[in-house]
């Protein structure tokens, strides 16, 4: 599958650092792993520093970076919301540090889907050049996405969050509601089903901390969550009402049929009681049963007296 490290290691030297040992993962994509306690060595030869951390940890991570080691470098964030990282970076990073805010609006697809593509072609990358002194370096970094045919969207962090915060939260909420028991593999897959699988796979590869950041730093997230709950309850009510209506309709049809059969039985009993005569019951027209005509007797079988 395509990923940000794989794309970057094609023409660049890439290093990564994490509290968890990522030596194997780094080797697989052609990057060099540094343990967390070697932060200074990690930053020493870098031109661009990408902060790929959950928003709830973002400020702590920025504060943990040695300020002297960041001088003259470009620092980039890739959070799903932009206003909070922007304010934190401007607050804690000195004026000699370039700041680029970005949101790559795509992730890896890991299921076997004929419609899915692991390429970045047409996928949006939203970014804001907040504070850039070395424009050439910034352009070279953005060219990684440009060459991958991403849709490059430059807009302010405020406009980005206003436009996408609710949609991102609802997308990740929906993905977390859908699990593999609700989306089993099928021999024939529709494009719509594949899209649902994409959403579920996207969120399953993300940490809960990332999702919680979307909730915590979006003041409308609780409204979206309540609306989702109300919509589900409404659908349940609609299904129950439709089921009750169809059941009642079937019972009414069965009741009418039984009533008609009962009336027919009463009529037949009245006819037999009257010996085939006419009788008009209340609300029911009279039924006349005609007597059977006598059969004509054959001359050969007629009994006539003989002359004495």
Helices and strands as residue ranges (DSSP letters): H 4-8, E 15-18, H 23-29, E 32-35, G 36-38, H 39-44, E 48-51, H 55-64, H 67-70, E 74-77, H 83-92, E 98-104, E 124-131, H 135-147, E 151-154, H 157-177, H 191-204, H 208-216, H 221-273, G 299-301
